[in-house]
Amino acid sequence: MKTEIIERLPNVSKSELVKYFPKIDVKEYPELINYSWEDCHKGSMGAGDLFLTNELTKKINIKKGMRILELGAGNCLSAIFLAKKYNVEIIAADLWIDPTSNWQRIKDEGVENYVKPIKMDARSIPFPKGYFDVVFSMNSYFYFGTDDLYLPYLLKYIKETGIICIASPCFASEFKYKIPEEFLFDPPEFKESYSIHSPNWWRKHFEKVKQIEVLECFKHPKGREFWLDSIRWQIESGRNINDFLKDITMLLKDENEYLTYFTLIAKKTKTID
Ligand SMILES: C[S@@+](CC[C@H](N)C(=O)[O-])C[C@H]1O[C@@H](n2cnc3c(N)ncnc32)[C@H](O)[C@@H]1O
């Protein structure tokens, strides 16, 4: 059935297609009571955004007055949510998104005293060492964080016992040889296809750094559902199927459910120079 639909793409009706891309039920997330399903997606540049932001940050004991650095904040969906929920200061750093458009969104949401949008490369952090209580990154860390030297660099800007909290797309396990063609998302344009890894890879990547204790790192039980839900949003929001045909095909072909999400929470244990 899936094969048949893949062969007919993009000539498939919306009603046929949505059957394969169920929605996440926002009711499962009581903290998102003020958000509709549409609100959870508007402006999001990845999957699982607010669902995972909410779930992860509940685990790390965020307190009023803390300073959070969000790397790859995109359109500030998560940063605005965190500011409203915890009254914390968030530096919403992003390389491509214009901070002026983010600033307008931040003001519209009434959190301008908490969220500061900046254009910043995660590899060039213009803040004092030991400045942040938490580094948070949603759907973004794989753009810059696979370099072995990146984590030791990032740690300099985090307070002792500070926390790193990440959620990102991943493969359920590493491929022994090459990444199969159907899982390479549009390289060479999207070269980050090559930096998608498994939760175990990320755990090892973090654990080899002495100043890090990984508190948890796993394949999220709803990882695949987040991907499917994000495609559903694109279908429902009226986007032309041809613009995200690759995503649809990739997920429909993924019989063995390699495409999923991992979450990682790690603590800094010692200061390094
Ligand atoms: C898939 S989007 C995710 C955005 C947002 N967190 C979300 O979930 O909607 C990835 C973001 O990472 C940002 N990014 C990529 N490389 C970066 C870098 N080196 N430094 C900072 N941000 C980067 C991009 O600008 C983009 O907005």
The ligand as an SDF file (V2000), in Angstrom:
LIG
                    3D

 27 29  0  0  0  0  0  0  0  0999 V2000
   16.1490   23.0230   11.7380 C   0  0  0  0  0  0  0  0  0  0  0  0
   16.3790   24.6560   12.3380 S   0  0  0  0  0  0  0  0  0  0  0  0
   15.7300   24.5270   13.9830 C   0  0  0  0  0  0  0  0  0  0  0  0
   15.2500   25.8280   14.5180 C   0  0  0  0  0  0  0  0  0  0  0  0
   14.4350   25.7490   15.8160 C   0  0  0  0  0  0  0  0  0  0  0  0
   15.2340   25.3270   16.9430 N   0  0  0  0  0  0  0  0  0  0  0  0
   13.2590   24.8350   15.6240 C   0  0  0  0  0  0  0  0  0  0  0  0
   13.2580   23.6950   16.1360 O   0  0  0  0  0  0  0  0  0  0  0  0
   12.3140   25.2670   14.9490 O   0  0  0  0  0  0  0  0  0  0  0  0
   18.1230   24.7500   12.5910 C   0  0  0  0  0  0  0  0  0  0  0  0
   18.6010   26.1320   12.9750 C   0  0  0  0  0  0  0  0  0  0  0  0
   19.9940   26.0400   13.2980 O   0  0  0  0  0  0  0  0  0  0  0  0
   20.5990   27.2430   12.9090 C   0  0  0  0  0  0  0  0  0  0  0  0
   22.0420   27.0230   12.7420 N   0  0  0  0  0  0  0  0  0  0  0  0
   22.6690   26.2520   11.8240 C   0  0  0  0  0  0  0  0  0  0  0  0
   24.0070   26.3230   11.9890 N   0  0  0  0  0  0  0  0  0  0  0  0
   24.2140   27.1490   13.0460 C   0  0  0  0  0  0  0  0  0  0  0  0
   25.3730   27.6250   13.7100 C   0  0  0  0  0  0  0  0  0  0  0  0
   26.5980   27.2450   13.3250 N   0  0  0  0  0  0  0  0  0  0  0  0
   25.2260   28.4880   14.7440 N   0  0  0  0  0  0  0  0  0  0  0  0
   23.9890   28.8690   15.1530 C   0  0  0  0  0  0  0  0  0  0  0  0
   22.8420   28.4460   14.5640 N   0  0  0  0  0  0  0  0  0  0  0  0
   22.9580   27.6020   13.5240 C   0  0  0  0  0  0  0  0  0  0  0  0
   19.9260   27.6410   11.6170 C   0  0  0  0  0  0  0  0  0  0  0  0
   20.0220   29.0200   11.4170 O   0  0  0  0  0  0  0  0  0  0  0  0
   18.4780   27.1590   11.8590 C   0  0  0  0  0  0  0  0  0  0  0  0
   17.6400   28.2080   12.2530 O   0  0  0  0  0  0  0  0  0  0  0  0
  1  2  1  0
  2  3  1  0
  2 10  1  0
  3  4  1  0
  4  5  1  0
  5  6  1  0
  5  7  1  0
  7  8  2  0
  7  9  1  0
 10 11  1  0
 11 12  1  0
 11 26  1  0
 12 13  1  0
 13 14  1  0
 13 24  1  0
 14 15  1  0
 14 23  1  0
 15 16  2  0
 16 17  1  0
 17 18  1  0
 17 23  2  0
 18 19  1  0
 18 20  2  0
 20 21  1  0
 21 22  2  0
 22 23  1  0
 24 25  1  0
 24 26  1  0
 26 27  1  0
M  CHG  2   2   1   9  -1
M  END
$$$$
